[in-house]
Amino acid sequence: MSIDNQINQSATSFRFRPVYFMAPLMVLVISLLLTAVYYGRLPSDVAYRFSIDGAPVTYIDAGLITGVLLGVQFLLVLFAFGLAVFLPRLGFFKNNQTDFWVKPGTLLGFMGNIMAVPQLILAYALLDVFVYNVHQIHLLPLWLFAIILIVIAAIVIGIFAIPVFVRAYKTFNGPSASKKE
């Protein structure tokens, strides 16, 4: 199957789809559910920074830390939604669909859903604040969670990028490169 046939998609089918920002929306919903479960049980001032031995170092108002962490997640969802709504309307995507090594819809889905990675880190920070201040136990350190999540995201991106690299290689080398004498 040639690249042109594989990416043959009409401009009318290239439109907004909720799946382009579904992962960030799901993370926000999970964060809101965690907030509904834990917020009423929090003290007025909560610990959110800890020393190397796990002792609380800095306290902040429970409403402020919750509002900031949920607010930034909401902004990430809005950004992903904006990508999903406005990028398909750009002439660059509509007019050059056969020039991409990956389907423009797949690219938009990746661009919108990759926002879930920083959002998951924020959701974990929110969960860590909740769990420590309600149950007095620590979860995995935030920095370690972030590294693990970023490594997993890099592996997933690499797995999805392999077909793109293969298509790019075939495009540049083409059938004439295999007939060298």
Backbone as JSON Lines, residues from 0, in Angstrom:
{"i":0,"aa":"M","n":[0.86,-1.18,0.0],"ca":[0.0,0.0,0.0],"c":[0.9,1.23,0.0]}
{"i":1,"aa":"S","n":[0.65,2.15,-0.88],"ca":[1.49,3.35,-0.95],"c":[1.07,4.34,0.12]}
{"i":2,"aa":"I","n":[1.96,5.27,0.37],"ca":[1.7,6.29,1.39],"c":[0.51,7.14,0.98]}
{"i":3,"aa":"D","n":[0.4,7.45,-0.31],"ca":[-0.72,8.28,-0.76],"c":[-2.05,7.6,-0.5]}
{"i":4,"aa":"N","n":[-2.14,6.29,-0.73],"ca":[-3.39,5.58,-0.47],"c":[-3.68,5.44,1.01]}
{"i":5,"aa":"Q","n":[-2.62,5.29,1.8],"ca":[-2.8,5.1,3.23],"c":[-3.3,6.38,3.91]}
{"i":6,"aa":"I","n":[-2.92,7.53,3.41],"ca":[-3.29,8.78,4.05],"c":[-4.3,9.53,3.2]}
{"i":7,"aa":"N","n":[-5.03,8.84,2.36],"ca":[-6.03,9.48,1.52],"c":[-7.29,9.72,2.35]}
{"i":8,"aa":"Q","n":[-7.43,10.96,2.78],"ca":[-8.54,11.32,3.66],"c":[-9.12,12.62,3.12]}
{"i":9,"aa":"S","n":[-10.4,12.67,2.94],"ca":[-10.99,13.88,2.38],"c":[-11.01,14.99,3.41]}
{"i":10,"aa":"A","n":[-11.02,16.22,2.95],"ca":[-11.03,17.39,3.84],"c":[-12.29,17.44,4.68]}
{"i":11,"aa":"T","n":[-13.37,16.88,4.17],"ca":[-14.61,16.91,4.96],"c":[-14.55,15.95,6.14]}
{"i":12,"aa":"S","n":[-13.77,14.87,6.03],"ca":[-13.69,13.93,7.14],"c":[-12.7,14.38,8.2]}
{"i":13,"aa":"F","n":[-11.91,15.4,7.89],"ca":[-10.93,15.93,8.84],"c":[-11.58,17.05,9.63]}
{"i":14,"aa":"R","n":[-12.16,16.68,10.77],"ca":[-12.89,17.64,11.57],"c":[-12.69,17.33,13.04]}
{"i":15,"aa":"F","n":[-13.3,18.13,13.88],"ca":[-13.21,17.96,15.32],"c":[-13.74,16.6,15.75]}
{"i":16,"aa":"R","n":[-13.01,15.95,16.63],"ca":[-13.46,14.71,17.24],"c":[-13.11,14.77,18.73]}
{"i":17,"aa":"P","n":[-14.05,14.43,19.6],"ca":[-13.77,14.47,21.05],"c":[-12.6,13.59,21.47]}
{"i":18,"aa":"V","n":[-12.31,12.54,20.7],"ca":[-11.21,11.65,21.06],"c":[-9.87,12.39,21.01]}
{"i":19,"aa":"Y","n":[-9.8,13.53,20.34],"ca":[-8.56,14.3,20.24],"c":[-8.14,14.89,21.57]}
{"i":20,"aa":"F","n":[-9.04,14.99,22.54],"ca":[-8.67,15.52,23.86],"c":[-9.28,14.69,25.0]}
{"i":21,"aa":"M","n":[-9.56,13.45,24.76],"ca":[-10.24,12.61,25.74],"c":[-9.37,12.29,26.95]}
{"i":22,"aa":"A","n":[-8.09,12.02,26.77],"ca":[-7.22,11.66,27.9],"c":[-7.12,12.81,28.91]}
{"i":23,"aa":"P","n":[-6.87,14.05,28.5],"ca":[-6.84,15.13,29.5],"c":[-8.18,15.32,30.2]}
{"i":24,"aa":"L","n":[-9.27,15.13,29.47],"ca":[-10.59,15.27,30.08],"c":[-10.82,14.18,31.13]}
{"i":25,"aa":"M","n":[-10.39,12.96,30.84],"ca":[-10.55,11.87,31.8],"c":[-9.71,12.11,33.05]}
{"i":26,"aa":"V","n":[-8.49,12.63,32.9],"ca":[-7.65,12.92,34.06],"c":[-8.29,14.0,34.91]}
{"i":27,"aa":"L","n":[-8.87,15.01,34.27],"ca":[-9.55,16.07,35.03],"c":[-10.74,15.51,35.8]}
{"i":28,"aa":"V","n":[-11.51,14.65,35.18],"ca":[-12.67,14.05,35.86],"c":[-12.21,13.22,37.05]}
{"i":29,"aa":"I","n":[-11.14,12.45,36.88],"ca":[-10.61,11.66,38.0],"c":[-10.14,12.58,39.12]}
{"i":30,"aa":"S","n":[-9.49,13.67,38.77],"ca":[-9.04,14.63,39.79],"c":[-10.21,15.26,40.53]}
{"i":31,"aa":"L","n":[-11.28,15.56,39.8],"ca":[-12.47,16.11,40.44],"c":[-13.11,15.09,41.38]}
{"i":32,"aa":"L","n":[-13.12,13.83,40.98],"ca":[-13.65,12.78,41.86],"c":[-12.8,12.63,43.12]}
{"i":33,"aa":"L","n":[-11.47,12.66,42.97],"ca":[-10.59,12.6,44.14],"c":[-10.83,13.78,45.07]}
{"i":34,"aa":"T","n":[-11.04,14.95,44.49],"ca":[-11.31,16.14,45.29],"c":[-12.62,15.98,46.03]}
{"i":35,"aa":"A","n":[-13.63,15.44,45.37],"ca":[-14.93,15.24,46.03],"c":[-14.8,14.27,47.2]}
{"i":36,"aa":"V","n":[-13.95,13.26,47.08],"ca":[-13.78,12.27,48.14],"c":[-12.97,12.84,49.31]}
{"i":37,"aa":"Y","n":[-11.88,13.55,49.02],"ca":[-10.94,13.94,50.06],"c":[-11.11,15.36,50.61]}
{"i":38,"aa":"Y","n":[-11.61,16.29,49.84],"ca":[-11.54,17.7,50.24],"c":[-12.23,17.97,51.58]}
{"i":39,"aa":"G","n":[-13.36,17.4,51.83],"ca":[-14.08,17.63,53.09],"c":[-13.35,17.1,54.31]}
{"i":40,"aa":"R","n":[-12.42,16.19,54.11],"ca":[-11.67,15.6,55.23],"c":[-10.34,16.27,55.48]}
{"i":41,"aa":"L","n":[-9.99,17.28,54.69],"ca":[-8.71,17.96,54.83],"c":[-8.74,18.99,55.96]}
{"i":42,"aa":"P","n":[-7.6,19.2,56.63],"ca":[-7.51,20.32,57.57],"c":[-7.46,21.64,56.78]}
{"i":43,"aa":"S","n":[-7.59,22.76,57.46],"ca":[-7.59,24.05,56.74],"c":[-6.24,24.34,56.09]}
{"i":44,"aa":"D","n":[-5.15,24.01,56.76],"ca":[-3.81,24.15,56.17],"c":[-3.25,22.76,55.93]}
{"i":45,"aa":"V","n":[-2.75,22.52,54.72],"ca":[-2.25,21.2,54.36],"c":[-0.76,21.27,54.03]}
{"i":46,"aa":"A","n":[-0.06,20.2,54.34],"ca":[1.35,20.08,53.97],"c":[1.44,19.7,52.5]}
{"i":47,"aa":"Y","n":[2.33,20.37,51.79],"ca":[2.48,20.02,50.38],"c":[3.94,19.89,49.95]}
{"i":48,"aa":"R","n":[4.87,20.31,50.79],"ca":[6.29,20.09,50.53],"c":[6.88,19.36,51.71]}
{"i":49,"aa":"F","n":[7.81,18.44,51.41],"ca":[8.35,17.58,52.44],"c":[9.87,17.54,52.36]}
{"i":50,"aa":"S","n":[10.5,17.31,53.51],"ca":[11.96,17.16,53.55],"c":[12.33,15.78,53.02]}
{"i":51,"aa":"I","n":[13.63,15.54,52.95],"ca":[14.1,14.27,52.42],"c":[13.67,13.09,53.29]}
{"i":52,"aa":"D","n":[13.45,13.34,54.58],"ca":[13.0,12.26,55.46],"c":[11.48,12.14,55.54]}
{"i":53,"aa":"G","n":[10.76,12.96,54.78],"ca":[9.31,12.86,54.72],"c":[8.55,13.77,55.66]}
{"i":54,"aa":"A","n":[9.25,14.6,56.43],"ca":[8.58,15.52,57.35],"c":[8.04,16.72,56.57]}
{"i":55,"aa":"P","n":[6.85,17.21,56.93],"ca":[6.3,18.37,56.23],"c":[7.16,19.61,56.42]}
{"i":56,"aa":"V","n":[7.38,20.34,55.35],"ca":[8.2,21.55,55.39],"c":[7.33,22.8,55.19]}
{"i":57,"aa":"T","n":[6.39,22.74,54.26],"ca":[5.59,23.91,53.92],"c":[4.12,23.57,53.97]}
{"i":58,"aa":"Y","n":[3.35,24.49,54.55],"ca":[1.9,24.34,54.63],"c":[1.24,25.44,53.8]}
{"i":59,"aa":"I","n":[0.06,25.14,53.28],"ca":[-0.69,26.1,52.48],"c":[-2.18,25.84,52.7]}
{"i":60,"aa":"D","n":[-2.99,26.83,52.39],"ca":[-4.43,26.68,52.53],"c":[-4.93,25.56,51.61]}
{"i":61,"aa":"A","n":[-5.78,24.71,52.13],"ca":[-6.29,23.56,51.37],"c":[-7.02,24.0,50.09]}
{"i":62,"aa":"G","n":[-7.82,25.05,50.19],"ca":[-8.54,25.54,49.02],"c":[-7.62,26.09,47.95]}
{"i":63,"aa":"L","n":[-6.55,26.75,48.37],"ca":[-5.62,27.34,47.41],"c":[-4.88,26.26,46.63]}
{"i":64,"aa":"I","n":[-4.3,25.29,47.31],"ca":[-3.55,24.25,46.61],"c":[-4.45,23.41,45.72]}
{"i":65,"aa":"T","n":[-5.65,23.13,46.2],"ca":[-6.6,22.36,45.4],"c":[-7.03,23.16,44.17]}
{"i":66,"aa":"G","n":[-7.33,24.43,44.38],"ca":[-7.75,25.29,43.27],"c":[-6.66,25.46,42.22]}
{"i":67,"aa":"V","n":[-5.42,25.64,42.67],"ca":[-4.32,25.81,41.72],"c":[-4.1,24.53,40.91]}
{"i":68,"aa":"L","n":[-4.03,23.39,41.6],"ca":[-3.77,22.14,40.88],"c":[-4.91,21.76,39.94]}
{"i":69,"aa":"L","n":[-6.15,21.99,40.36],"ca":[-7.28,21.72,39.46],"c":[-7.38,22.77,38.36]}
{"i":70,"aa":"G","n":[-7.06,24.01,38.69],"ca":[-7.12,25.08,37.69],"c":[-6.14,24.88,36.55]}
{"i":71,"aa":"V","n":[-4.92,24.5,36.88],"ca":[-3.93,24.24,35.84],"c":[-4.36,23.05,34.98]}
{"i":72,"aa":"Q","n":[-4.93,22.03,35.62],"ca":[-5.43,20.89,34.84],"c":[-6.56,21.33,33.9]}
{"i":73,"aa":"F","n":[-7.44,22.19,34.39],"ca":[-8.52,22.7,33.55],"c":[-7.96,23.47,32.36]}
{"i":74,"aa":"L","n":[-6.92,24.27,32.59],"ca":[-6.29,25.01,31.49],"c":[-5.67,24.05,30.46]}
{"i":75,"aa":"L","n":[-5.08,22.97,30.92],"ca":[-4.53,21.98,29.99],"c":[-5.63,21.32,29.16]}
{"i":76,"aa":"V","n":[-6.78,21.05,29.78],"ca":[-7.91,20.5,29.03],"c":[-8.4,21.51,28.01]}
{"i":77,"aa":"L","n":[-8.48,22.78,28.39],"ca":[-8.89,23.82,27.43],"c":[-7.91,23.93,26.28]}
{"i":78,"aa":"F","n":[-6.62,23.82,26.57],"ca":[-5.62,23.87,25.51],"c":[-5.77,22.69,24.56]}
{"i":79,"aa":"A","n":[-5.96,21.5,25.11],"ca":[-6.17,20.31,24.27],"c":[-7.44,20.45,23.45]}
{"i":80,"aa":"F","n":[-8.5,20.97,24.06],"ca":[-9.76,21.2,23.34],"c":[-9.54,22.21,22.21]}
{"i":81,"aa":"G","n":[-8.79,23.27,22.5],"ca":[-8.49,24.27,21.46],"c":[-7.73,23.67,20.29]}
{"i":82,"aa":"L","n":[-6.76,22.8,20.59],"ca":[-6.05,22.11,19.51],"c":[-7.0,21.27,18.68]}
{"i":83,"aa":"A","n":[-7.9,20.57,19.36],"ca":[-8.83,19.68,18.67],"c":[-9.84,20.44,17.82]}
{"i":84,"aa":"V","n":[-10.22,21.63,18.25],"ca":[-11.23,22.41,17.53],"c":[-10.61,23.26,16.43]}
{"i":85,"aa":"F","n":[-9.52,23.95,16.72],"ca":[-9.02,24.96,15.79],"c":[-8.0,24.44,14.78]}
{"i":86,"aa":"L","n":[-7.18,23.47,15.13],"ca":[-6.19,22.99,14.15],"c":[-6.82,22.34,12.92]}
{"i":87,"aa":"P","n":[-7.9,21.56,13.05],"ca":[-8.49,21.01,11.82],"c":[-9.03,22.09,10.87]}
{"i":88,"aa":"R","n":[-9.26,23.28,11.38],"ca":[-9.78,24.36,10.54],"c":[-8.67,25.1,9.79]}
{"i":89,"aa":"L","n":[-7.43,24.87,10.18],"ca":[-6.32,25.54,9.5],"c":[-6.15,24.99,8.09]}
{"i":90,"aa":"G","n":[-5.93,25.86,7.15],"ca":[-5.73,25.45,5.77],"c":[-4.52,24.54,5.61]}
{"i":91,"aa":"F","n":[-3.52,24.73,6.45],"ca":[-2.31,23.89,6.37],"c":[-2.65,22.42,6.52]}
{"i":92,"aa":"F","n":[-3.5,22.08,7.47],"ca":[-3.88,20.68,7.67],"c":[-4.85,20.21,6.59]}
{"i":93,"aa":"K","n":[-5.82,21.04,6.23],"ca":[-6.83,20.62,5.24],"c":[-6.23,20.43,3.86]}
{"i":94,"aa":"N","n":[-5.33,21.32,3.46],"ca":[-4.84,21.31,2.09],"c":[-3.64,20.41,1.86]}
{"i":95,"aa":"N","n":[-2.97,19.99,2.92],"ca":[-1.75,19.2,2.76],"c":[-1.84,17.81,3.4]}
{"i":96,"aa":"Q","n":[-3.0,17.23,3.39],"ca":[-3.18,15.96,4.09],"c":[-2.34,14.83,3.51]}
{"i":97,"aa":"T","n":[-2.06,14.85,2.24],"ca":[-1.27,13.78,1.65],"c":[0.23,14.0,1.83]}
{"i":98,"aa":"D","n":[0.63,15.16,2.35],"ca":[2.05,15.46,2.55],"c":[2.58,14.98,3.9]}
{"i":99,"aa":"F","n":[1.71,14.54,4.78],"ca":[2.14,14.09,6.1],"c":[2.56,12.64,6.06]}
{"i":100,"aa":"W","n":[3.51,12.27,6.91],"ca":[3.89,10.86,7.04],"c":[2.95,10.14,7.99]}
{"i":101,"aa":"V","n":[2.1,10.87,8.65],"ca":[1.13,10.32,9.58],"c":[-0.2,11.0,9.27]}
{"i":102,"aa":"K","n":[-1.29,10.33,9.52],"ca":[-2.59,10.93,9.25],"c":[-2.77,12.17,10.12]}
{"i":103,"aa":"P","n":[-3.28,13.26,9.56],"ca":[-3.47,14.47,10.36],"c":[-4.36,14.25,11.58]}
{"i":104,"aa":"G","n":[-5.36,13.39,11.46],"ca":[-6.21,13.08,12.61],"c":[-5.44,12.39,13.73]}
{"i":105,"aa":"T","n":[-4.54,11.5,13.35],"ca":[-3.69,10.82,14.34],"c":[-2.76,11.83,15.0]}
{"i":106,"aa":"L","n":[-2.22,12.73,14.21],"ca":[-1.35,13.78,14.74],"c":[-2.1,14.67,15.73]}
{"i":107,"aa":"L","n":[-3.32,15.06,15.38],"ca":[-4.12,15.88,16.29],"c":[-4.48,15.13,17.56]}
{"i":108,"aa":"G","n":[-4.8,13.86,17.44],"ca":[-5.08,13.05,18.62],"c":[-3.88,12.97,19.54]}
{"i":109,"aa":"F","n":[-2.71,12.81,18.95],"ca":[-1.49,12.78,19.75],"c":[-1.25,14.12,20.42]}
{"i":110,"aa":"M","n":[-1.36,15.2,19.65],"ca":[-1.09,16.54,20.19],"c":[-2.05,16.9,21.34]}
{"i":111,"aa":"G","n":[-3.31,16.54,21.2],"ca":[-4.26,16.86,22.25],"c":[-4.11,15.97,23.46]}
{"i":112,"aa":"N","n":[-3.89,14.68,23.24],"ca":[-3.83,13.73,24.35],"c":[-2.5,13.72,25.08]}
{"i":113,"aa":"I","n":[-1.45,14.26,24.48],"ca":[-0.16,14.33,25.17],"c":[-0.25,15.29,26.36]}
{"i":114,"aa":"M","n":[-1.25,16.16,26.36],"ca":[-1.45,17.05,27.5],"c":[-1.77,16.28,28.78]}
{"i":115,"aa":"A","n":[-2.14,15.04,28.65],"ca":[-2.44,14.22,29.84],"c":[-1.18,13.91,30.64]}
{"i":116,"aa":"V","n":[0.01,13.97,30.04],"ca":[1.23,13.65,30.77],"c":[1.5,14.66,31.89]}
{"i":117,"aa":"P","n":[1.6,15.97,31.59],"ca":[1.78,16.9,32.72],"c":[0.57,16.92,33.64]}
{"i":118,"aa":"Q","n":[-0.58,16.67,33.08],"ca":[-1.8,16.65,33.89],"c":[-1.79,15.49,34.88]}
{"i":119,"aa":"L","n":[-1.29,14.34,34.47],"ca":[-1.17,13.21,35.39],"c":[-0.21,13.53,36.54]}
{"i":120,"aa":"I","n":[0.84,14.27,36.25],"ca":[1.77,14.68,37.3],"c":[1.06,15.6,38.29]}
{"i":121,"aa":"L","n":[0.26,16.53,37.78],"ca":[-0.51,17.41,38.67],"c":[-1.55,16.63,39.47]}
{"i":122,"aa":"A","n":[-2.2,15.68,38.84],"ca":[-3.2,14.86,39.54],"c":[-2.53,14.04,40.63]}
{"i":123,"aa":"Y","n":[-1.34,13.52,40.36],"ca":[-0.62,12.76,41.37],"c":[-0.22,13.66,42.54]}
{"i":124,"aa":"A","n":[0.22,14.88,42.23],"ca":[0.56,15.82,43.3],"c":[-0.66,16.11,44.17]}
{"i":125,"aa":"L","n":[-1.81,16.28,43.54],"ca":[-3.05,16.5,44.28],"c":[-3.38,15.29,45.15]}
{"i":126,"aa":"L","n":[-3.26,14.1,44.6],"ca":[-3.52,12.88,45.36],"c":[-2.54,12.75,46.53]}
{"i":127,"aa":"D","n":[-1.28,13.07,46.29],"ca":[-0.28,12.99,47.35],"c":[-0.61,13.94,48.5]}
{"i":128,"aa":"V","n":[-1.03,15.16,48.17],"ca":[-1.43,16.13,49.2],"c":[-2.62,15.57,49.99]}
{"i":129,"aa":"F","n":[-3.6,15.06,49.27],"ca":[-4.79,14.53,49.94],"c":[-4.44,13.35,50.86]}
{"i":130,"aa":"V","n":[-3.71,12.38,50.33],"ca":[-3.42,11.17,51.09],"c":[-2.56,11.48,52.32]}
{"i":131,"aa":"Y","n":[-1.55,12.33,52.16],"ca":[-0.71,12.64,53.32],"c":[-1.51,13.37,54.39]}
{"i":132,"aa":"N","n":[-2.29,14.34,54.01],"ca":[-2.99,15.16,55.0],"c":[-4.19,14.46,55.62]}
{"i":133,"aa":"V","n":[-4.73,13.44,54.97],"ca":[-5.85,12.7,55.55],"c":[-5.37,11.45,56.28]}
{"i":134,"aa":"H","n":[-4.45,10.7,55.67],"ca":[-4.03,9.41,56.22],"c":[-2.64,9.42,56.84]}
{"i":135,"aa":"Q","n":[-1.9,10.51,56.69],"ca":[-0.53,10.64,57.21],"c":[0.43,9.59,56.65]}
{"i":136,"aa":"I","n":[0.25,9.23,55.39],"ca":[1.19,8.33,54.73],"c":[1.65,8.97,53.43]}
{"i":137,"aa":"H","n":[2.85,8.61,53.03],"ca":[3.41,9.14,51.79],"c":[3.26,8.12,50.67]}
{"i":138,"aa":"L","n":[2.97,8.63,49.51],"ca":[2.99,7.82,48.3],"c":[4.41,7.9,47.74]}
{"i":139,"aa":"L","n":[4.59,7.4,46.57],"ca":[5.86,7.51,45.86],"c":[6.23,8.99,45.74]}
{"i":140,"aa":"P","n":[7.51,9.36,45.91],"ca":[7.87,10.78,45.75],"c":[7.46,11.3,44.37]}
{"i":141,"aa":"L","n":[7.05,12.56,44.34],"ca":[6.56,13.16,43.1],"c":[7.61,13.12,42.0]}
{"i":142,"aa":"W","n":[8.86,13.41,42.33],"ca":[9.9,13.42,41.3],"c":[10.09,12.03,40.69]}
{"i":143,"aa":"L","n":[9.97,10.99,41.52],"ca":[10.12,9.63,41.0],"c":[8.92,9.25,40.12]}
{"i":144,"aa":"F","n":[7.72,9.64,40.55],"ca":[6.53,9.4,39.74],"c":[6.65,10.1,38.38]}
{"i":145,"aa":"A","n":[7.14,11.35,38.4],"ca":[7.29,12.11,37.16],"c":[8.29,11.44,36.22]}
{"i":146,"aa":"I","n":[9.4,10.97,36.76],"ca":[10.39,10.31,35.91],"c":[9.82,9.03,35.32]}
{"i":147,"aa":"I","n":[9.15,8.23,36.14],"ca":[8.55,6.98,35.64],"c":[7.53,7.29,34.54]}
{"i":148,"aa":"L","n":[6.68,8.28,34.77],"ca":[5.65,8.64,33.79],"c":[6.28,9.14,32.49]}
{"i":149,"aa":"I","n":[7.31,9.94,32.58],"ca":[7.96,10.48,31.39],"c":[8.66,9.36,30.61]}
{"i":150,"aa":"V","n":[9.28,8.42,31.3],"ca":[9.91,7.29,30.62],"c":[8.86,6.44,29.9]}
{"i":151,"aa":"I","n":[7.74,6.18,30.58],"ca":[6.65,5.41,29.94],"c":[6.12,6.17,28.72]}
{"i":152,"aa":"A","n":[5.93,7.48,28.86],"ca":[5.44,8.29,27.74],"c":[6.44,8.26,26.58]}
{"i":153,"aa":"A","n":[7.72,8.32,26.88],"ca":[8.73,8.27,25.81],"c":[8.71,6.92,25.1]}
{"i":154,"aa":"I","n":[8.52,5.84,25.85],"ca":[8.45,4.51,25.23],"c":[7.21,4.42,24.33]}
{"i":155,"aa":"V","n":[6.08,4.9,24.81],"ca":[4.85,4.86,24.01],"c":[5.01,5.71,22.75]}
{"i":156,"aa":"I","n":[5.58,6.9,22.9],"ca":[5.82,7.75,21.73],"c":[6.75,7.05,20.75]}
{"i":157,"aa":"G","n":[7.79,6.4,21.27],"ca":[8.71,5.66,20.41],"c":[8.03,4.54,19.65]}
{"i":158,"aa":"I","n":[7.14,3.82,20.33],"ca":[6.42,2.73,19.67],"c":[5.54,3.27,18.54]}
{"i":159,"aa":"F","n":[4.86,4.38,18.79],"ca":[4.01,4.95,17.76],"c":[4.81,5.67,16.68]}
{"i":160,"aa":"A","n":[6.03,6.06,16.99],"ca":[6.85,6.78,16.01],"c":[7.54,5.84,15.03]}
{"i":161,"aa":"I","n":[7.71,4.58,15.38],"ca":[8.41,3.65,14.49],"c":[7.75,3.56,13.12]}
{"i":162,"aa":"P","n":[6.41,3.4,13.02],"ca":[5.8,3.38,11.68],"c":[6.0,4.69,10.91]}
{"i":163,"aa":"V","n":[6.03,5.8,11.62],"ca":[6.26,7.09,10.96],"c":[7.67,7.13,10.39]}
{"i":164,"aa":"F","n":[8.65,6.66,11.15],"ca":[10.03,6.64,10.66],"c":[10.17,5.68,9.47]}
{"i":165,"aa":"V","n":[9.47,4.57,9.52],"ca":[9.52,3.61,8.4],"c":[8.94,4.26,7.14]}
{"i":166,"aa":"R","n":[7.79,4.95,7.29],"ca":[7.2,5.63,6.13],"c":[8.13,6.71,5.59]}
{"i":167,"aa":"A","n":[8.75,7.46,6.49],"ca":[9.67,8.5,6.06],"c":[10.86,7.9,5.32]}
{"i":168,"aa":"Y","n":[11.38,6.8,5.84],"ca":[12.5,6.12,5.19],"c":[12.11,5.65,3.8]}
{"i":169,"aa":"K","n":[10.93,5.05,3.69],"ca":[10.46,4.57,2.39],"c":[10.23,5.74,1.43]}
{"i":170,"aa":"T","n":[9.75,6.86,1.94],"ca":[9.51,8.02,1.1],"c":[10.82,8.56,0.53]}
{"i":171,"aa":"F","n":[11.83,8.67,1.39],"ca":[13.1,9.23,0.94],"c":[13.9,8.27,0.07]}
{"i":172,"aa":"N","n":[13.84,6.99,0.38],"ca":[14.63,6.01,-0.36],"c":[13.87,5.44,-1.54]}
{"i":173,"aa":"G","n":[12.57,5.29,-1.41],"ca":[11.71,4.86,-2.5],"c":[12.17,3.61,-3.22]}
{"i":174,"aa":"P","n":[11.46,3.27,-4.29],"ca":[11.81,2.06,-5.04],"c":[13.13,2.2,-5.79]}
{"i":175,"aa":"S","n":[13.53,3.42,-6.16],"ca":[14.77,3.6,-6.92],"c":[16.0,3.3,-6.06]}
{"i":176,"aa":"A","n":[15.91,3.49,-4.74],"ca":[17.05,3.22,-3.87],"c":[17.34,1.72,-3.75]}
{"i":177,"aa":"S","n":[16.3,0.9,-3.89],"ca":[16.52,-0.55,-3.77],"c":[17.05,-1.17,-5.06]}
{"i":178,"aa":"K","n":[17.07,-0.43,-6.17],"ca":[17.54,-0.95,-7.45],"c":[18.96,-0.49,-7.77]}
{"i":179,"aa":"K","n":[19.74,-0.13,-6.74],"ca":[21.11,0.32,-6.98],"c":[21.94,-0.83,-7.54]}
{"i":180,"aa":"E","n":[22.85,-0.48,-8.41],"ca":[23.68,-1.52,-9.03],"c":[25.03,-1.58,-8.38]}
